[in-house]
Structures are given as C-alpha cells and as structure tokens.
Amino acid sequence: MKRWIGPLAVLLLVAAGVHALTLHRAPAVIMDRALDALAKRGVALHAFTTPQRVTPQTQQVVRSSPDLYYALCRYDLSAPGSQLDVTMGGWPGYQSLAFFDAQTDNFATLRGTGREVTVRLLPPGSAAQKGAIVSPSTKGVILIRRLAPDAARFDAAVEAGRADTCRLERART
C-alpha cells in the first residue's frame, strides 16, 4: 500500500494542475473561437450588426430568447490610442447594453429603457474618465438586447437599431 502513495500523490497533483490550467485558459479559448465564429457570420468589427429574428433555424451557439432583438459589435482596442464610442438608441421597452471581455466576463451592463445611452469604451490600463468604461481586455463583444416579443416589435427594434453605433476613434492628444 505504501508504494502507491507516491504515484497517487503525483497523479492528484497533476490532475489539480490540469484542472486549474483548464479553468484559467478555457474562457480565453472559448471567446477567441466565438469571436472567429462571429466574424465568419458577418458580425462587423467596430459596428453593430443587425440581427435576424431568433428562431430554431437561426440560433447557432446558445439558446437565445425569441423574445429579444440582439445586436452585436466585436471590438479591438489593441491599436495605440484607440477607444470606442458606443451609442444604444432609444427604445420604449426594456433594453440593455452589455460588454464582454476576452475572458467571456460581462464587465459592464447598462440599461436604457426609454432613452438613448452613450458611453466610451477605453483600452485596458486607461485612466478612468467620467462617462467611460475601461475594458479589461483589448478584444471583446458588445451586445444590445431589446424586448421584442413579436414580429412587429422586432421590426420596430430593427428600426430603433439604426441609431446604434459602435465606432472606433483615436484618442485626442
């Protein structure tokens, strides 16, 4: 029995290390693949992409709600001095603006029921500014959700989405 203690301890140590490495690296790998998949589906870089209405035929990755309008914007703030100006147009019902980093973490969510929301997204390490959000990573995804439970409301959400912007800017020096 004593001769198994050493190999068993090594096995447990290796298993714990693999587990920790998986937990640390998996979100970045998942988001990297998601960003590639979004690019292949035509989701624009630094612009909101108008969605299709969610149906069993159009959902690909996760079970999205058929009652919501979704608009996505991929971002890349790796160029020196880059920042993103984001506007979510007004909508009379529920809507939210959610920011996801390269680790799949939702690092900020803003609600804007009945009003327009404008915010500046700054790259990691930026000094905090009023009305701005500092991203924890240079790449990520921004998601707008609007409650649109039927085809008529979805069409109205598409129309409201014309006011949504996700625009790369250079910092003024």
N, C-alpha and C positions, 0 to 999 in steps of 0.2 A: 504493500500500500504506500509506503514512504517513497518508493521510486516514482510514483505517479504525481506526487505533489509538485515537483519542479516543472514537468511538462504541462500540468494543468494550470499552474500559475502563469506560465508563458502564454498558453492559449488564452486565458482570461485577459491578460494584459494586451495581447494583440487584438482580441475581439473588442476590448474597450477602446483601443486606439482607432481601429477601423470605424467603429460606431461614431466616435467623436469627429473624425475626419469627414465622414458622410454627412453628419449634421451640419458641419461647418461649410462644406463645399456644395452640397446639394442645391440650396436656394440659388446660388450664382449660376450653376449649370442649368437649372430649370428656367431662370429668367433669360439667360443667353439663348436657349433654344426657343423660348416664347418670342423674344424679340426677332429672331430669324424667321420664325413662322409668321409673325405679324407682317414683316417686310415682304415675305413671299405672297401674302394675301393682299398686298397693296396698301397696308396701313402706312401712311406717309410719315416721313421724318420731319418734325417741326411744323406739322399741320394736322388739324383734326380730320379724320376720315369719317365720312357719313356712312352709317351702318345700314345693313339690311335688317329688316324686322326679324326677330328671333323666332325660328320655327324648328321643329326636329331636324329638318333638312339643312338648315344654315348653321346650327351650333356645331362647333368643332372640338373645343378643348374642354370646357366646363359646362355644366348645366346652367345656362343663362336664363334669366327670367323673361318670359314672353311679354310681360307687362312693362318692360323697361326699354327705353331707347338708350343705346350705348354709342358713344363716340370715343375714339382712341387717338392719341398722339404719342408717337415714340419721340424721345429726345436724346440728344447727345451734347453734353456741355464740356467736352474734352478740349475744344479749341480755346486758347488763352483769351480771356476777356469775354467769353460767351455768357449769355444769360437768355432766359426765355420769358417772353411776355405772354401771359395766358389770360384769355377772357372767356367766360362762360356767359352767353347771352341770357337775357331774362326769360323766365318760364313761370306761368302762374301756379303750377303744381310743384310737387317735390322734385328737386334736382340736387345733385352733388357733384363736386369736382374732387377727384381722388388722385393722389400722387403715389407711385410705386417706384422704389429704387431697384438697383441691380440685384439685390438680395431678396426680392419679392416682397419686401416690407412696405406696408402702407404708412408712409411717414407724415402725411397730412391729408385731411379731408375737410372741405368747406361746403356748407350748404348755402343755397341761394334761392330759396323759394320766393318767387315773385320779383326777383331783382337780378341785375347783372352783377357778376363777380369778376374782378380783375386782380391779378397777382403776378408778381415777378418771381421766377424761379432762378436761384443763383447756384453756381457750382460749389462743390464741397470746399470747405475752408474759407468761404467768403465771410466777410463781416456782416452781422445781422443788420438789416435795414427795415424801416417801417414799411409795411405792406408787401414784404418779400418773404419767401421761404427758401431756406438753404437746403439743397438736395444732399443727401449723404453719399451719393454716387454720381458719376458723370453721365451714366446712361440710365434710362428707365422709361416708364409709361405713365401717361396721364389719362384718366378715364372720366368722362362725363356720363352721368346716369340721369335720365328723366323719366318720371312716371308717365307711361303712355299705354294704357291697357287695351286699346282697340286700334283698328287701322286708321280711323280719323284722327285720334290723338297722336298716333305715331307720325302721320303725315304732318300734323301741326308741329311736332317736336323736330322733325327734319327741317321745317321752315325756320323754327327758332334757332336751330343749329347753324344756320347761315351766319349768325352773329358770333359764333365761337371762333376764337383764334388761338393759335399756338405758334408764336413767331420768334425765331432766333434773332437776337440782337447782339451787338458788340457793346461792351461797357464803354461809357464815355469817360475819357481821362482828362 
